[in-house]
Amino acid sequence: MLYHLTKSIVRMGIRGFFNKIVILGKEHLEQPVPTIAIVNHPSALIDPLVVATATSRRLHFIAAAEYFGKGLQKKILSEEYNMVPVYRPHMYEGEEFSNDDMFVACFETLARNGCIVVFPEGNSVTEKHIRSLKTGVARIMYGFQKLHPDKKINILPIGLNYSDAHRFQSNVIMNIGQPQHIHMDVSKSEEPDQEEVLKATEKMYEMLKDEVIHHDKSELSELVGSVDKIWGIKIYNALKKGKEKALLAFRKEQKIVSKIENLEAAEIDQLRLKTDSFLQKLQKHRVKPQAFTETDNISFLWLVGMVLGLPVYLYGFLSNIIPYLVSRYLFKNKFLPKITDYGVKNGLTPAFVGTLAYSVGVVTYLIWYLILGLILSLTTLWWVGIVFYLTGYYAGIFSLKYAGKVLQFYRRYQLAFKIKKAKDLSHIKEEYKALISMLRDFAR
């Protein structure tokens, strides 16, 4: 009960935090068979929340033992939220620990046709590629197949692709790939055979790469990030046209990045020069890349919709502006300074930025709605507070969408105005079209 209640609250928060969440291949996650979902891990606690709220299926998460605590906290996380603690060796140097209980819990869940969610990269780092995977999933598979040779496990790759992993109102494409059965020869020994484990882990690595934007050359990270900002405009346009268009644009970006990895050094320098020049001009004149997104055609029906939606927008804006400003202040001034560099033991690394922003927002909004709803019920008619509870938050989400449409037109006309004023922007649209044309050629 607690799992489903919390999940409902979390789902509301996730829908408000992100502008758009596109889930591709959801049917693969719903299959009632023994499943291990392997997921990339760019955004700390946000990642499991996005996965959990994408399905009606009850999921079981393997999570770092250091976050479980003891006593009641550990009991609630384990029994109510289906979390299984795993001890990570580098966090317990010089201490005795055992993961035997973790393996037993996983075997029992799989035997019941349950789904275990694992982040096999081991820790969360905000990067645009898959890091090397730990071998734990392969060891779970090996042990389970020894106990249940008649059962097959679905290995399900899930790629979480954020337009910005930590920014409010960014977008997410959640790619759920085709499930696969990875054969392991468990007849060699009672304990997991190292060769079999490494082969299975390498196979999972390749499966996961197919569901994200991935590159193997660290020296290209900055260039790939620039390309992502530019091609991301095409993906944003595709998101508005449906899942098939979004998937097509995403797959093209995968091809683009793959092509960039194989370019000659001179070609890479030329591409870097063009992308840097384009983005620097935008930054200099405070123009967002979103200014190049496609806007809705202004029609009579569109104008009628905007006029009719204005009262709902104002209601949502007035209902939510105070908790928004409070949570933004708390996040920037009280919580963001706590972020440490990667590698600090028990520290909140940059991968936790989105988690902190989301958590502060959810708690602030819950307190705001409880207090204001109670005040309205006590000072007016009792049902006014109930109506506020049921409508205020969703009106706020409507306000975000409404403001987004207005902002699209503002950015479009802002760009047109600045093109007339600034000489170095006079050909910016042509530069954008030339870059998109070049990237399209890469995707062929």
BAKE-263590 format. One record per residue (C-alpha): z, y, x. Coordinates in steps of 0.25 Angstrom, whole numbers, plus 5000, padded with zeros to 4 digits. Layout:
<rs>
ZYX/...
</rs>
This chain:
<rs>
500050005000/500450105011/499150075018/498250105006/499050225003/498950285017/497550245017/497250335005/497850455011/497150425025/495850415018/496050545011/496350615024/495150545031/494250595020/494750735022/494850735037/493350695039/492150765033/491350635031/491650485034/490450395033/490750245034/489650155037/489750005035/490950005027/490649875021/490849805034/492349845034/492549795020/492249645023/493449555020/493349475033/494149475046/493749605053/494049685065/493549825064/493349885078/493350035078/493150145088/494250245090/493950385092/494950455083/496350385084/497050365070/495850425063/494950305066/495850195059/496050295047/494550315046/494350165046/495450125037/494950225026/493550175027/493850045020/494749985008/495049865017/496449855023/496249875038/497149825049/497249915062/497649885076/498350005082/499050035094/500549985094/501050115100/500750185087/501550085078/502950125082/504050035077/504849995065/504450045052/503250125057/502649995064/502949915051/502150015042/500950025052/500849875053/501149825039/500649945030/499549995038/499049865044/499149915059/499249815070/499849865083/499249835096/499849855109/498949925119/499349885134/499150025140/500150085130/501249975134/501149965149/502349895154/502749855141/502749715134/501849705122/501049605114/499849615104/500049475099/500549525085/499249615084/498349495086/499149415076/499049525066/497549535068/497349385066/498149395053/497349515048/495949445051/496349315045/496549395032/495149455033/495749585037/495149695045/495749745058/495349875064/495349895079/495050015088/494649925100/494450045110/495950045110/496250195109/495650315103/494750405111/493750505104/492450465111/491050435106/490950295112/491650165111/492650135122/492849995128/493549905118/494849835119/494749675118/495849665107/494849645096/494149535103/495549465106/495949475091/494549415087/494749305097/496149265092/495749275078/494549185080/495549085087/496449075075/495349085064/494049025070/493449025055/493549175053/492649275059/493049425062/492149545058/492149635070/491849775063/491449895072/491850025066/491350155073/492050285069/491150405072/491750545071/490950675071/492250725077/493450625078/494450735076/493950845068/494250875054/493050855044/492250775055/491350655050/491550505053/490450395053/491150255052/490250145057/490650015052/489749915059/489249775056/490449675057/490149565068/490849435072/491049425087/491149275091/492149245101/492349105108/493749075105/493748935110/493848975125/495349005125/496549035116/496749175122/495549275120/494449245130/494149365138/492649345139/492649325123/493549455121/492649545130/491349495124/491849525110/492449655114/491049695120/490449655107/491349745099/491149865108/489649855105/489849845090/490749965090/489750045099/488750025088/489550105078/489850235086/489150335094/489350275108/488950295122/489350235135/489150355145/490450445145/489650555152/488750565140/489950595131/489850745130/488350735127/488550625117/489550715110/488550835110/487450745104/488450695094/488750835089/487250865088/486850735081/488150735073/487450845065/486450735060/487550635057/488250745049/487050765041/486850615039/488250595034/487950685022/486750595019/487450465018/487850345027/486550295031/486050425036/487450445043/487250305050/485850335054/486250465061/487350395068/486550285073/485550385078/486650455086/487050315092/485550305097/485550445102/486850425111/486250295116/484950365120/485750475127/486450365135/485150315140/484550455144/484250495158/485150595164/484150715163/483950685148/485450685146/485550815153/484450875144/485150825131/486550875136/485951015139/485251025125/486550975117/487451065125/486551185123/486451165108/487951135106/488451255116/487551345108/488251305095/489651315101/489351455107/488951505093/490051425085/489051345078/489351205074/488351085075/488551065060/487751195058/486551105060/486951005048/486150995036/486651075024/486551045010/485351115003/485851234994/485451204980/485951244966/486751114964/487351134978/487751274975/488351224961/489151114969/489651214979/490151314968/490751204959/491451144971/492051284976/493351274967/493551134972/493351184986/494351294984/495351204978/495251104990/495251215000/496551284994/497251144993/496951105007/496851225016/498351235019/498551095024/497251105031/497751225039/499151165041/498551035046/497551105055/498651195061/499651075064/498550985070/498051095080/499351155084/500351035082/499650905084/498350935092/499150985105/499750845105/498450775109/498450725123/497350675132/496850525132/497650435140/499050495137/499950385133/500450395118/499650525117/498850585106/497450585112/496250665108/495850545099/497050585090/496550725087/495850685074/497050595070/498050705072/497150805063/497050705052/498550665052/499050805052/498050835041/498450715032/499950745033/499750895031/498950875018/499850765013/501050855014/500250975008/499850894996/501150834993/501850974994/500851054986/500650944976/502150944973/502251094973/501051094963/501750994954/503051054954/502551204952/501451174942/501051054933/501450924939/499950874939/499450994947/500050934960/499450794956/498050854955/498250934968/498650794975/497350734969/496350844971/496850934982/496450854994/495050804989/494750944985/495050985000/494050875004/493050934995/493351075001/493051025015/491650965010/491351095002/491751185014/490851085023/489651125015/489951265016/490151255030/488751185032/488051305027/488951405034/488551335048/487151335044/487051485041/487951515053/486951445062/485851515056/486551655058/486951625072/485551575076/485051715072/486151785080/486151695093/484951685102/485351555108/485451495094/484051535090/483551395093/484751315090/484151235078/482951195086/483951145097/484651065087/483351005081/482850975095/484150905099/484150825086/482750785088/483050735102/484250655097/483350595086/482450545097/483650485104/483950405092/482650345090/
</rs>
